[in-house]
Amino acid sequence: MTQTIFPPLPLNEWRGTRDTLNHYAQVIGKIRRALTPKQKHWWHVSLHVTAVGLTTTPIMADGQLFEIVMDFTNHQTRITTSTGQRQTIPMAGQSAAEYCRQIKSAFLALGLTVDFDESVCDGTAAGAYDVTAVSRFWQAFAQVTAVFTTFKHSFRGETSPVQLWPHHFDLALLWLSGRLVPNQDPNDPEFADEQMNFGFVTGDEGIPEPYFYATAYPVPAGFTNQSLPKAAYWHTEGWTGAILPYAALTTAVNPREMLLDFLQTAHAAGKSLMK
């Protein structure tokens, strides 16, 4: 019997809701970016995963900490402070402009001064918000996070957090080999650090269905000649990397093992050539 812990996520059935979640994530991502000390590889602009959704992690403002959580189980955004105050904003498909207005109103009620890039607040059209689709997405996302965390913990060297990038709405993990890329400024880690990136995307313009990816920088010679597990393939149009369609997990007997095997195999393929 196949498992159902990875439910089907055909993008055409919930694209509007996915885009709404993406807009909300971009708003709170801008807030985190504005108030969090800069980190290499832009780790200060990403969101982290909690037991119920996504978080900015604690941020300092006006002498106290606050945290914003997008709760996909109760379909609300919560702002909680270190003094115990809380403001709650429902997630119901309101426009980006209205969501921003509600966020700013909540900060005002909490007595917090928070300035951020409001370019993501321009949209005035209401979006979709299908509660069932969000719950299905969160079920899958939580399982993916667990596998990525297991994969991360297998490394002794440096890795990034398992994090959500608001702009592309992809969950990702960066592995660093510890070596510098020749002819790159060593003070610019984004281009100087030899690395591999592993992620999960709900679908985009290039691949309009959910998928997992594994890329290497710089792309080593012979990377795409390496063998991949069943259902995975090499992608070379626009960018180079290994792809595992999410749909393969929905019918797999051991979907967690399938995903972990893909990540480990792709990592081994890149690492063996990055010397």
N, C-alpha and C positions, 0 to 999 in steps of 0.2 A: 504494500500500500504506500502511495506517495504521501509526503508530508504537505501540510498547508501553511507552514509558518512563513512562507514567502508567497503571499497572495498575488494574483495577477494584477499588473499595474499598467495596462495599455494606456499610453499617453492621450490618445484621442478621446478617451472616456472621461478624463479629468483635467485636461490641459488648463481650462479656465481656473479651476481651483488651485492647481499647481502654481500658476502664474500669480495668483493672489498671495499664496504663501511666500513665493519668491519676493514679491514687493514688500511684504511685512518684514521679511528677514533682511532685506536691504536697508530698511529704515533703522532697525535696531543695530545693524552692522555699522551704519554710519555713526551712531551714537557711541558704540564701542571704539571705533577708530578715533573719534574726536578726543576721547578722554583716557585712553589706555596708552601707556608709554610704548614707543615704537619698538618693535621686535624684528629680527631678521626674517626674511622670507614672508613678510607681511602677516605674521602670526597674530598681530594685534588687531586685525580687522575681521578675523574669522569668528564664528560662533561655535560653542561647544555643546555636546549632547548631554542631556540630563535624563533622568528616569521617565520624564513626561514630555520632553521636547527639546528645545534649544535654549541656550543661555548666553548672555554676554559675559558671564563670570563676574565677580564683584568688581565694581568700578568706584573710584573715589570722586566725590563732588561735594563742595561746600563742607569739607571736614568730616563727611560720613560716607560709608559705603552704600551703594545700591546695586541691585541686580535686576535685569530684565529677563523674564522667562516666557518664551512662546510655548504654552501648554497645549499640546495636541490631544490630550485626553479630556480636558474640560473646555477646550476651544476658547481660550482666553489668553491675553497677555498680562502678566503680573509684574509690577515694579515693587520690590521690597527693599526697605532700607535697614541699615544696621541698628536703627533705633526701634525697629519693630513696626514701622508704618508700612502700609500697603495700599496700592491702588490697582484696580483690575479693569481691563479693557476687553470687551468681548471681541472675538474674531468671527466676523459674520459676513465678510465680503464687502465691507466698506471700502471706499476708494483709498488710494494711497494718501491723498490730501486729507481726508477725514481721519484716517488712522494716525497720521502725524499730528493733527489737531488734538486728538484724544490723548496721544502720548504727551504732548506739551502741556495740556491741561492737567494731566496726572502729575507731572513734575512740579507744576505750580502748586498743586494741592499738597505736595510733599515738602515744599519749601526748597526745592533744588533748582539751581541755575545750570541748565544744560544747553549749550550751543553746539550745533552740529550742522553738517552739510545737508541742506534741505532740498537738494536737487532731485532727490528721490521722492519728494512730496508733491510733485506737480500733477500727477494723474488725478482727475476728478471723476472719472467713470467708475461706477461700482463694479466690483468683480464677482466671480462665482465663489461660493463656499459650500461645497458638498460635504457634510459632516461624515457620511459613510466613506467617501473617498479619502478624507483626511485620516480617518481611523485606520483604513487599509494601508495607506502610505506609512503611517507611524508604526504599524505592526512590522512592515517590511524594513523600515529604516532602523528600528531598534535591533532587529536581527542582524542586519548588515553591520551596524556599529559593534555588536558583540564579536562578530568574526574579525573585523578590522582590528579590534582591540587585542584579540588573541594573536593575530599576526604581528602587531606592533611589539607585543611582549616577548616575541621570539628573538628580538635583536638585542645585542649588547651595545652596539654603537648608537649614535644620535638619531632620533626620529622626531618628527613634529607631533603635536597632539593629533588625535583623530578629530577633525574639524570640518565644519560646514562653511563653504565659501558663499557668501550671500549673493554675489553678482551672478554666478552661474548655477547656484543652488546645487552644488555637488559636495558630497562628503569625500574627504581626501586624507591621505597619510603620506608624508614625505619621509623617505629614507635617505640618509646622507652617508656616502662612502667614507668620508673623512679626508678625501683627497681634493686638491684644488685643480681646476680646469686650466690647462696651459693658456697663456696669452690673455687671461682675464684679470681684471683688477681684483686683487685679493680682498680689498675693502668693500667689494660689492658682492655679498654672499649669494644674491639671486642668480648671478651669472658665474660666480667663481666656484661655487660648491658643486662637485660631482654628485648626482642625485638620481633617485627614481621616485616617481609619483604614482600612487595607487588611489583610485577613486570610484565613486558610484554616482551616476547621473540619471535623473528621471527621464531624460530625453532632451534633445536639442535640435537645432536646424540641420546639423550634420547627420545625426543618427536619431530619428524621431521615435525611439523606443528606449526604455530604461536599459542601461548597460554598465558594466564595470570596465575599467581601463587600467593599464599599466604602461607608463612611459619612462624613458631614460634620457638624461641630459648629461653630457652630449650623447646623441644616439650612437652607440658603438657599431662598428662595422660587423655585419653578420647578425645583427639583432633579430631581424625578421626571418632569418633562416632557422631559428631555434624552434624546437617542437613545443606545442602547446597542448593542454588537455582537450579532451573531447568537448565539442560545442564552442570552443574558443577559436579565435582567428586573428590574423594580423591586419591592422588598419594602416593604410599608407596615403590616404587622400587628405591633404591639408596638414596632417600631423601623423607621426608614426608611433604606434603602440599596439599592445595586445588588447583584445576586446573579448569579453564574455557577456553575451546577452543575458539580461536579468531573467527573461522568460525561461531560460534553461533550468533555473532553480525551481520554478513553480511546479515542475513535473519530476524533479529528481528525487530519488529515494533518500539520499543523504545530501540535502542542499547545502548545509553548512560545510560539510567536507568538500563538496564540489567547489565552493567559492574559495575556501582556504587553499585548496590544491592549485587553483588558478593563480592566486596571489603568490604562493610560494614558488610555483614553476616559473612565472614571469620574472620574479625577483632573481631566481637562480640564473635564468637566461641572461639577464642584464648584468648581474654581478660578475659572472664568469668572463664576460667580455670587457668589462670596465677596469682594465689593468694598465 
